[in-house]
Amino acid sequence: MKSTAYLQSWAQTELSEIKFRIAPASGWDAKTGTTSAEVLRRSDVYVFCLLHHQDKQTLDPLDLGQWTFYVLPTRILDEQCPGQKSIRLSSLKRLNPLETDFTGLQKAVAACAEGTR
């Protein structure tokens, strides 16, 4: 899961740019206490979580109605953005992720994991 928001806890003169980190990474092997030489994305599905609410006076991160979720199989990122370290919301949307609210999140993740997306 990757998350971001338009509003931050510090003073802002404008809304934050929406960008998610998607860089492939080395894995940790707890048995050997070493990192893997293999650099890749280590999930089947990415869930991008956007706290879309834009009024600081009424912002409540615990209100799931203030969130939008974008779900995408990792294979699409690997195919379309192989070495890319981050992705902007506009670029993410061009990859046609499943967009959902919290109530549809489980179904969207299952569809992406099963490859029916």
C-alpha positions as CSV (number, residue, x, y, z in Angstrom):
1,M,0.0,0.0,0.0
2,K,1.1,3.5,-0.9
3,S,-0.6,6.6,0.5
4,T,-0.5,10.3,0.0
5,A,-2.7,13.4,0.4
6,Y,-3.4,16.8,-0.9
7,L,-3.2,18.3,2.6
8,Q,-0.2,18.0,5.0
9,S,0.1,18.7,8.7
10,W,2.4,21.7,8.0
11,A,1.4,25.1,6.6
12,Q,0.8,25.0,2.9
13,T,0.3,27.7,0.2
14,E,-1.1,25.2,-2.2
15,L,-2.2,21.5,-2.3
16,S,0.5,18.9,-2.5
17,E,1.3,17.2,-5.8
18,I,0.0,13.7,-5.8
19,K,2.8,11.2,-6.4
20,F,3.4,7.7,-5.2
21,R,6.7,5.8,-4.7
22,I,6.9,2.7,-6.8
23,A,10.7,1.9,-6.9
24,P,11.7,-1.7,-7.1
25,A,13.8,-2.6,-4.0
26,S,16.0,-5.3,-2.5
27,G,14.3,-7.6,-0.1
28,W,15.5,-8.6,3.4
29,D,16.2,-12.2,4.2
30,A,15.5,-12.6,7.9
31,K,17.1,-16.1,8.0
32,T,20.5,-14.9,6.8
33,G,20.3,-11.3,8.0
34,T,21.2,-10.0,4.5
35,T,19.5,-8.1,1.7
36,S,18.8,-9.7,-1.6
37,A,20.8,-8.8,-4.6
38,E,17.6,-9.1,-6.6
39,V,15.8,-5.7,-7.0
40,L,12.1,-5.9,-7.8
41,R,8.6,-5.0,-6.8
42,R,7.7,-7.6,-4.1
43,S,3.9,-7.6,-4.3
44,D,1.2,-9.0,-6.6
45,V,-1.0,-5.9,-6.3
46,Y,-0.4,-2.3,-5.5
47,V,-3.0,-0.3,-3.6
48,F,-2.6,3.4,-4.0
49,C,-4.5,5.3,-1.3
50,L,-5.4,9.0,-1.8
51,L,-6.8,11.1,1.0
52,H,-8.6,13.2,-1.5
53,H,-10.3,15.6,0.9
54,Q,-9.1,19.2,0.4
55,D,-10.6,21.2,3.3
56,K,-8.2,21.3,6.3
57,Q,-11.0,22.3,8.7
58,T,-13.0,19.1,8.0
59,L,-10.1,16.8,7.2
60,D,-10.4,13.5,9.0
61,P,-8.1,10.7,7.9
62,L,-10.2,8.2,9.8
63,D,-13.2,9.0,7.7
64,L,-13.0,6.4,4.9
65,G,-15.3,8.5,2.8
66,Q,-12.4,11.0,2.3
67,W,-10.3,8.4,0.6
68,T,-10.0,7.1,-3.0
69,F,-8.2,3.8,-3.7
70,Y,-6.5,2.9,-7.0
71,V,-5.7,-0.8,-7.4
72,L,-3.3,-2.2,-10.0
73,P,-1.6,-5.5,-10.6
74,T,2.2,-5.1,-10.1
75,R,2.8,-6.7,-13.5
76,I,1.4,-3.6,-15.2
77,L,3.8,-1.4,-13.3
78,D,6.6,-3.8,-14.3
79,E,5.6,-3.7,-17.9
80,Q,4.8,0.0,-18.3
81,C,7.2,1.6,-15.7
82,P,10.0,-1.0,-15.2
83,G,12.7,1.2,-13.5
84,Q,10.5,4.1,-12.5
85,K,10.8,5.3,-8.9
86,S,7.6,7.3,-8.6
87,I,4.4,7.8,-10.4
88,R,2.0,10.8,-10.5
89,L,-1.7,10.4,-10.2
90,S,-2.3,11.4,-13.8
91,S,0.2,8.8,-15.0
92,L,-1.3,6.2,-12.7
93,K,-4.8,6.8,-14.1
94,R,-3.5,6.3,-17.6
95,L,-2.6,2.7,-16.6
96,N,-6.4,2.2,-15.9
97,P,-6.3,1.0,-12.3
98,L,-9.5,0.0,-10.6
99,E,-10.7,3.1,-8.8
100,T,-12.9,2.5,-5.8
101,D,-14.0,3.7,-2.4
102,F,-13.3,1.7,0.7
103,T,-16.4,-0.5,0.4
104,G,-15.1,-1.8,-3.0
105,L,-11.5,-2.2,-2.0
106,Q,-11.6,-5.9,-1.2
107,K,-13.3,-6.8,-4.5
108,A,-10.8,-4.6,-6.5
109,V,-7.8,-6.3,-4.8
110,A,-9.2,-9.7,-5.5
111,A,-9.9,-8.9,-9.2
112,C,-6.3,-7.6,-9.7
113,A,-4.8,-10.6,-7.8
114,E,-6.8,-13.1,-9.9
115,G,-5.9,-11.3,-13.1
116,T,-9.5,-10.6,-14.0
117,R,-8.9,-6.9,-14.1
